[in-house]
Amino acid sequence: MKSLKLPHSLHSSHGGKTLIPFPNRKLALSTGLFTRTITLFSPSIFPSGHCDLKEARRMQFSMSSTSASIQPMSEELMGETSKDLPVSGDSIRRRFLSFYASRGHKVLPSASLVPDDPTVLLTIAGMLQFKPIFLGKVPRQVPRATTAQRCIRTNDVENVGRTARHHTFFEMLGNFSFGDYFKKEAIKWAWELSTIEFGLPANRLWISVYENDDEAFKIWHDEVGVPTERIKRMGEDDNFWTSGVTGPCGPCSEIYYDFHPERGILDTDLGDDTRFIEFYNLVFMQYNKKEDGSLEPLKQRNIDTGLGLERVARILQKVSSNYETDLIYPIIEKTSELANVSYALADDHMKMNLKIIGDHLRAIVYLISDGVFPSNIGRGYVVRRLIRRAVRTGRLLGIKGDGRGNLEGAFLPVIAEKVIELSTHIDVDVKDRSPRILEELKREELRFVQTLERGEKLLDEMLIDALSRAKENGTAPCLSGKDAFLLYDTYGFPVEITKEVAEERGASIDMNGFDIEMENQRRQSQAAHSAVKLDVGNGADLAENVADTEFLGYNSLYAKAVVESLLVNGSPVIQVSEGSDVEVLLNKTPFYAESGGQIGDNGFLYFNDGENQQKAVVEIKDVQKSFGNIYVHKGTIREGVLEVGREVEAAVDPKLRQRAKVHHTATHLLQAALKKVVGQETSQAGSLVAFDRLRFDFNFPRSLLDSELVEIEGLINSWIGAATNLQTKVMLLADAKKAGAIAMFGEKYGEQV
């Protein structure tokens, strides 16, 4: 096995030791800035050796700092063994998954960074894809699982590069139990993984437990053997984990690594970053946190753990920060090359800027790969903010143009190539999507650079003004909210960048004034959006008590169903009278709920009033999904009174459904034609399938040529004219892909499709 060494630039800071780092219808085609119209006509478990834990434990606490030996992995697990080491980031990831696979865990893939959860913007934790299981809304497919989850957190982006451990993008390795094992097994396996598999010396590990969790304390001390002086009881802020404002939660226990055991055990503070790093968090998920803050027991007790890959790599590779591991350092090295600087010789400020780019490019590449493109709202704003922060940071480092002599070029794609090179074992799709990623980065960077210099000059003038006024008035210098908003709205300066620059000059920003300007703009430019929200008022209780809706709409447009619940303004009611708007939950339905760009069905709910006369009760104008597979029928009572428990006849408008089917099929034909004429790198970025039209959004770096439009139009019309029989089949997702089906980005697929 070949040795992998870090550049000499990192050796000197560690005593010279060699470090191991690491129908006739019109279709609107939207391609960002370009909109054109086409006229169509209608018609293993990995084996892993077990050690005797008791015997190993007996030896551990008498050890010096020498790590336990690590057995080499099998050729099957190691993959490219000539380039891989047991402590490389890729190897740590594989060894973790192998460890838990050998203990009956199903190895599952990372979920997208775009979560199927309306309560969070991006995937922030490994457990997020399992939240419906933890809440008891979706049945478990396996009793235990393990994943290596890509995550994004930007709430403390200002700490990126300043500390040894803060990142916007990181990987969370986790093992999960869905009503299977609980605290005892989770604790023992975490210890075995840490001390036996990874060989961490036991006398360098400290434990934290929730202050009232006596059970966990006893397991750590009595069964694992951790001395009481190295087990710390901590409060709710530190050791009671929640996934958000609402959702699964419970007490947790954490494992910390001690970089300086020579400092002793008296008056230790596990929050001391100069001495400790928390690398493994075990959440004992017992409760669901409701909107009022109360806790209710989950139907089943679960385990959710998270081990920070970057943190463990830092420990095992014996480097001073996460940024110097093989997961990030090659990106920093490429940035240093473009900036013509040496990381080893750089001062702290320059190192911080190098780290910012190393971190941000990872987040940017994986977000764009998962279909999040720069914009001024939501997830898109997160990407745009990170890109623009990276561009400005690169300018501070002295990077000009693409760093390769082209002063008009973009440098972010050059660095992104290194991120893509490192992505093989993180997300295999990144390399396939690299042309789109690099083109998007180039376009966004060059677009920002066009206004950056003017914006920087204006900001400089604004700050000089603010500082001058403050000096005259004897007040603290502050940039007005209107000025900050002008920079944001006209020059594309994320307010966070404006804030950073202002702070560098000793000034603050009137954020309240900025927020007011933002709100005024929203009111002027955004139409109101209706949204189904079942987790308001007693909604969470309602969702807990209402079963998933059985969908019958693929085979029938009519069904008899029972009213399970009624909501008015988001709150449950027993009955609703004529003239009221209402949301109806049925036990089964033929109505298609909005999904995959296709709008929900329209139609009626009828009931028999006892005189054998059918009366229209509710006119359904929209159907949405909530809490997984609960169908919410939104409509208006046209006649009579509707009550919970009543049997109704649900009827979909067949003419409208047929129109939606036509347009839905046309989107697939359009996608196929685009790939055939323009290239396979085109990909769907969104769509609308309505009763009167369709809209298809796709990513491509330029507008389509007139000749291409003609060819696409001809292809689609020829396919429609062929009148090919359309069949619906249910098959395994893998079989569908083999048959040529295209998995659309943003769609969530089960095992069968």
N, C-alpha and C positions, 0 to 999 in steps of 0.2 A: 504494500500500500504506500503510495507516494505521500510525502509530507507536503502540507500546504502552509505557507508562511505569509504573514503580513509583510507589507513593504517595510524597509528599514526605518521609514519615518516614524513608525510606532514603537520600535524596539527600545529606543533610548529612554523612554519614560518608564520603563519597567526593568531597570537594572541590566539592560542588555540581553535579557532573556528572550528567546524566540517564542513568540506568541502564536497560538493557533486561532486565527480570527474566523472570518467568513461570508242599363238596358238601352232608342237613342238617349244616353245619359252622359253627364259630364263628370269627370273625375278630377278633383283638385289635387295636384301633386305638390306637396310642400317640402322643400329642401332648404330649410333655414331661411335665407334671404330670397330664395327663388320660388315662385309659384307659377305653375303652368297648368293648362287644361287639356285633357284628352277626351275626344268624343268616342263613346262606345255604343253598341246597340244591345238591346235587351233580348232576350229570348224568353377473510380468510383467517380465515383466522390465522394471524401470524404466530408461529410457535415461539415461545419465549421461556427460558428456563426459570424455574422457581427456586428461591433460596429459603432456607429455614429461618423464618423471621425472628423467632425467639433467640436462636443462637447468634444470629447477626446482631440483634439488639444488645445482647450481652457484651459483645465485643465493641460496639460502636462508642459507647460513652467512656471507654478507657483509651480510645484512639487519640493519637495526636492529630495534627492537621492533615496528615497524609490521607488522600482519597482512597476509597476501596477500589479494587481492580474492576475494570469494566470488560465484560466478555465481548469479543468481536461479534458483529452481526453476521447473519447468514448472507450469502451472495444474493439471495432473492430479495432480502430486505435492503441491502446496501445499494442496489442499483449500480451506479457508476462507481464501483469501489476504488478505482484508481484515483479518483478525484475527490472522494468523500472521506471524512474522518468521523469517528464516533461523537465528537463534540461540535461538528459543523451544525449550522442551523437546520439544514435539511435532514441530517441524521437525527438530531434531537426530536424533530417532529415525527419521524418514522418510528423511533424507539418508543415514544410516548404512545402512539397509536397501536404499536405492536404489543406493548405492555398490557393495555386494556383489552385489546382484541383477544389475547390469550386468556383473559379472565371473563370471557363471554360477552364482551361488548361488540355491537355491530358498528363497524367503521362507516360513518356517513360523510358525504361531501360537505364542504363549506357552503352555507347559504349565500345568496347574493348580498351585496352591501346595501341593496334596496330591499328593505324588509316588507313582509306581508303583514304589517302591523300599523294601524293608523296613529298609534300613540307615540311613535318615534320616527324621526326623519331618516335615520340611517341605522344600519346594524351596529349596535354598540356593545354587544356581548354574545358569547357563544350560545347562551340559553335561548336567545330570542326566537329562533326557528321552532323551538319546542314549547313556547309559551301556551299555545292552545292545548297541548297535552297536559302541561302542568295545571292549567285551569280546569281540566276535565271536559273541555268542549270537543276535543278530538280524541278518538281512541288511540292508544299507543300501538305502534306497529311492531316494536321490539321492547323488551323489558329494560334493556340497558344499551347505551350507545356511546360512541366516542368520536370527536371531531377535531379538526384544526380549522377554526373559524377566522375568516378575515373580518376585522372590525375597524370602525372609524369613530373617533371622538375628537371634537374640535372645541369643546367647552373651555379647555385650558391651553389653547393654541399659543398663548403668549409665553408659556413655559417651555415650548419646544426649542431645543437647542441650548436652553439655559441650564437645564438639569440633565442628569445622566439617564433619566428613565422616561421622560414625557414624550409621547408621540401622538400624531394624528392617526396614522395607520399602524396597526399591530396585529399580531396573530395570537389568538387565545386558544390554547389546547385544553380540551375539556372532556371529562367523563360524566355521564348522566345516568341516573336511575329513575325510572318511571314507576314508582310504587313497588320497586324490587328491593334492593338493599338500602341500608340507611347509614347512620353515623359510624357505626363500628367498622364496617367494611371500607367506607370511604376514607376514614382516618388511617386505618392500617395500610391500605394500598397506597395512599399518598406518601406515607412514610417509607414504604418499601421502594416506591419509584424513586424517591429523592435520595435515599441512602444506599440502596443496593443497585438499582438500575443505573442511576446517574452518579453514584459513588460520592455523594456529598458527605463530608464528615459530620457525624451526629452532634459533636460538641460545638458546631457552628450554626446549628438550627435552633430557632426560637419559635414558640407557638403563641398565638393569641386566640382567645375564646370570648364569646359574648358573656358579659358579666353574670348573667343568671343561668348560663348553660352548664350546670354541674355535670350533666351526663357526658358532654364532650371533654370536660376537664378530667374526669375520672378515666375515660378511655385513653387519653393522651398520657396520663401519669401511670395508671395501674396496669394497663395492657400494653402500651407501646414502650413505656419506661422513661418518658421525658421527665427530668427533674422538675419539681414544683417551681423552683426559682427561675426556670426558663419557660414557664407558662404564664402569660399575662392575661388577666381578665380586663376587658375593655368595654366601653359603653356602646350605645346604639349607633352613634355617628360612625364609629369605626367597625363594629362587628355585628351589625344587623343589616343584611343586604336587601335592597329592593331593585326591581327592574325599571322603575319609573314611578310616576305619581300614583299609579294603580298597578295591580298585577301581582304575580307570585313573589313571595319574599320569605325571609326566615333568618335565624341566627347563623352566623358563619364563624369559621375558624381559619386562621391563616398561618402559613409557614414563612418565616423570615430567615434570610441568610445573613450571618454576621461576618463582615469583612475585617473586624478588629476585635477578636475575642480577648486580646490582651488587655482591653480596657476593663475587664471584670464584669461582675453581675449586679453590682450595687447601683441604684438609681438609673437604671437603663431606660431609655426611651426608644421604643420600636419605631417611632416616627423620625428618628435621627437619620437622615439620608446619607450622612457621611459615614455611618457605620452599618446600617441595615438596609436590606431591600426585601420587600414582600414579593414572593414569586408564585405562591400557590394559594388560592382561595377556595375553601370548601363551604358551599352554601347548603344548609340543611333546610330545604324548602318545605315548610309546613303550613304556610298561610297564604291567603289572597288579600292584598291590601285594597280596600274599597275607597271610593272618592271621599268619604267622610273621615278617612284615616283609620277606621276600625279594621281589625283583623278577623278573618273567618278561616277556620281550618279548611285545608284543601281536602278533596275526596281521597287523595292518596298522598303519602309523604314521599318526597322526591329528593334526589341529590343533583346538584348543579355545581360543577367545579370549573375553575379557570386557572390555567398555568400560563404565565406570560412567556412566550417563546423567546422574545428578545432579552428578557431578564435572565432566564436560565442560560441562554447562550453567553451572556456577559459573564456569568459566574463560572461556567465550565471552560470558557475560552480565556479566562483570566485577563480580561481587559478592564479598563477603568470606567467605561460607560457602554450603554447599549449601542451607541453609534459606532463603536470600534469593533463590533462583531462582524462576521462575514455576511450578515443579513443586510447591513446598511453601509459598511465602510467602503465597499467597491463603488458605491454611488458617490460618496464623498470624494473618493480618489479621482473619479472622472470629473467632478466639479472642480477640484483643485487643479487638475490638468488644464481645464478651460480657462480658469482664472490665473493660471501660471503662478500658483503659490504652493507652499509646502505645508501640509497639515501639521506635521511635527514641529515646524518652526513658527507656526502662526500664533498670534496672541489670542487671548480668550475671546475677544469680540469677533475676530475673523473665524475662529473655530465655530463659534455660535452660528454665524451666517452659513458656513459650510454644512453644519448639521441641519439647519432649517431646510436647505434645499434637499439634502439627503432624505429627510423625513417627508417633506411635502410631495416630492416626485413619486414616492411610493403610493401615497394616498391618491394623488391625481391619476396615475396610470390605472390603478385598480378601480377607481370610481368610473372613469371613462369606459373602461373595459366592461363594466357592469351596466353601461348605458346611461350614465349620468353626465349630461353635457352642460357646459357653462351657460348660465342664464342669470337673471337678476332675482329669481325667486327660489325658495325651497332648496332642494338638493343641488340644483344648478348653481345657486349662489355660493354654496360651500366650495364647489369646484372652482368657480371663477375667483373667489377670494384667495384660495390656496395658490392658484396659478399666478395671480397678480402679485401676491406676496413673494412668491419665488422669483418672479421677474425682477421686482425691485431689489430683492436681496442679491440676485446675480449682478445687478448694476453696481451695488455697493462693493461687491467683490472685484469689480473691474472687468467683468466679462463683457466683451464688445461683440455684437453680432452673434454669429453662431460659434464663436470661439475658434474658428478654423480659417479665418481670413475673410469671410464674407460678412462685412459690416452691416449688411441689410438682412442677414439671416436670423434665424431663431436658435437659441441655445438649449431651450428646454427639451426639444426632441432628441438632441444629442445625448443628454443625460438620461432621458427616458429609455433610450435603447439599452442602457445598462440595467435599468429596472426590469425591462422585458426579458433580458438575458437571464436574470436571476429568478424569473417567475415560474420556471418549469414545474417545480414541486409545490408551488403555492396555488396556482390556477392555470391549468393547461390551456385555457381558452385565450389567455392574454396574447400569446404569440400569434395565434390565428387572427386576432383583432388588431395587431400592431399597426397595420397601415392606417386604419381609422384613428387609432389613438394618436399616432405621430402627426397625422394631418390636422387633427383637431387642436392639438397642442400648438403646432406651428401657426395655425390661423388665429387662435386666441392670443398668443403671445404678440404676434405682429400687430394685431388689432389694438392691443393695449399700448404697445410701444408708440403708436401713432399719437396717442393723447397723453402719454406719460410725461413727456418733457414739458408740454404746455401745462399740464396739471401740477407738476412739481414746481414750475415757475410761479404759478398762481398761488399755490399753497405757501411758498416761501414769502410772497408778498403779503398774504393774509397773516402769516405768523409775525412778520416784522411789524405789521399794523397793530396786531393784538399785543405784542410785547411793548410797543411804544405807548399805547393807550394805558396799559397797566402801570407803566413807569410813571406816567403823568398823574394818574389817579391814585396811585399807591395801592393798587389792587393786584390780585393774582391774575396773571395772563390767561385768557380763555378765548378759544376760537368759537364763534357763534355757531349755533345749530344750522342757520341758513347757509353759512359758508361751507360747513362740512357737507351739507346736503347738495350744494352746488357741485362740489368736487365729486360726490358720489353719482349724481344724476347726469351731469354733463361730461365729466372726465373719467368716469368709471373707477374712481378711487373707492375701494371698500372703506367704510368708516373706520374699520380697525387699523388700516394702514395709516389713514390720516391721524388717528389717535397716537399710533406709534411714533410717527414723525414729530407730532406736536410735543409729545413727552420728551423726545430727544432734545427739543429746543426749550424745555422747561414750561410748556403751556399745556392746559387741559382743553377739553371740548365740552360744550353745552349739549350733552346727550339728550336731555329732555327736549330742547329746541329741535334737535335732529329728528327725534321720534315724532314730534308734532308735524314736521315737514313731510316725513315719510307717510304718516297717516293721512294727511291732506292729499298726497299724491294717490294713495290707494283708493280713497273715496272718489277721486276724479277719474281714475283709469280702470278700476276693476269692478265688474258686475258682481252682484252677490251670488255666492255659490251655496246651493242647498246641500245638506249632508245628513246622512243617517248616522245617528249617534245613540247607541243603546246603552252606553255607560254613563248616562246622566240620571239624576234623581235615583229612582229605584231600578234603573236600567240594568246595572250589573247583576242585581238579584234576578231580574227578569231573564236575562241571558243565561243565567245559571240554571233556571228552571224550565227553559224552553228547549226542546230537542231540536236537532238539525232538521231542516225541511227536506222532505223527499221530493226530488225533482222528476217530473214525469214528461216534461215538455219535448223531449226528443222523439217520443212515440205518439203523443196525443196533445191536442190543444184544449182538451176538456177533462175535468176531473171533479169528483166530489171530495170535499175536504172539510176539516173541522177548524174553527177559529180557536187558535191556542191563546192568543193575546191581542189586545188592542192598545194602541198608544195615541195620545193626543198631545201635541207639543212635547214629545219625548217622554211623557209620563204614562204609566199603565192606567187604564180605566176598565170598567166592567162592561159598559155599553156606550154606544155613540148614536146620536140622533141625526135626522135628516138635515143636510146643509153643512155638516161638519167635515173638516179635513181629518183624515185618519190614516194611521199606519197599521196594517193588518198582518198578523203572523199566522200562517196556516201550517197544519201538520204535513201537508203535501201540496204540490202546485204544478200546473202546466206552464206557468209564467216563467219566461227566461229573465234572470236578473242581470243587470248590466255587468258585463265582463268582457275582457279582451277587446275593448273598443266598441262592442255592440251594445246599444242602449236596451233598456228593459222593455218587455212586452207591454202593450196596452190591452184593455179588455174590460170585463165586468165580473163581479161576484153576484150571484143570484141566490135567493132562498125562497122556500115555499111558505106562505103565510098561514097555512092551515086550511085554506079554501081552494087548494089545488090550482092556485094562480101564481105563476112565476113573476116575481117582482125584482127589478134591478135594485140592488142595495148599494153597491159601491162601484163607481167608475174608476178603474185603475189606470193611472197615467204614468206610473214609473214603478220599477221594481229594483231594489238594491240588495246586496248581500251584506251581512254584518256578523261579527263573531264567527267567522269561518263560513258556515253554510246555513245560516238562518236567513230566509228570504223575507224581506220587508216590502209589502205591497202598499204603495202610497196612492191614496185616492180620496174621493169625496163621496159622502153618503148622499145618494140621489133620492132614495125613497125609504121610508120605514126606519126601524131601529135595529142596529146590529149589536149582538151580544157575544161575549166570550162563551165558547162551548157550542155555539150554533153550527149546524152543518150547512155548508153553502156549496153552490155549483160554480166552479171557477172556469171561465171561458175566455180564451185568448182571441183577440181580433185576428182572424186568419189572413186577411189581406195585408195587414201591417207586418205580420210575421213573415209572409212570403217576400215582401219588399226587403226586409232586413236580411233574409237568407240570400237573396240575389246580391245584395251589396257586400255581404260577408264573403261570399264565394269570389266576387270580383276583386276584393283586396288580395286574396291568395293568388289569383291570376296575375294581378298587377305586380306583386312581389316576384313571382316567377319570371315574368317578362323583363323586369328590371335587372334581375340577376343574369338573365340570358343575354341581354343587349348591352348593358353597361358594365357588368362584372359582378363576381361573387362577393366582392367586398362591400356592396351596398347592403344595408340592413335596416329593418323597420325600426323607427323611433317613436311610433305612436300611430293611432288610427281612430277614426270615428265611423261606425257603421250605424246609420240612422235609417228611418223609413223612407226619406226623400233624397238621400244622398250618401256618399261616402267620402272620407278624406283619408289620405294615406301619407304619413310623414316618413321620410327616410333620410339617412345620412349619406351625403356624397359631397366631395369638396368643390363641386362646380355645378352650374346649371346645366340641364340637359340640352343637347344640340337638337335643332329642328329635325334633322334626319333620324336621330334616336327616338324622338317623340313619335314620328311617323311609323317607325319600325315597331315600337312598343304597342302602339294603337292597333297596328295590323295583326300582330301576334295575338293579342287578347281577343280581338274580334273573330279571328280564325278559330280560336279555342271555343269561344261561345257558339259559333256557327256549327262546330262539330257536334254539339249537343251530346257530349259525353255523359253517360249515366253517372249520377253521383250516389255513392254508397256511404253509409255510416258504419264504421267498425270500431269495436272496443278491443284494444290490445295493450300489451306491456309497452311502456314508454321506450324502452331500448329497442323493441321490435319495430315500433313506429319510426324511430330514427333510422334504423337499418333500411326500412322500406322507402326512405326518402323524405319523411315528414320533417318540416323545419320547426324547431322549437323557438317560439317568439320570445324576445327579451321582455321581461316584466311579467310574463305569465307564470303562474305557479302550477306545476303538474304533479299529479299523484303517481303511484306506481302504474296505474292503468289510465289510458287516455282514449 
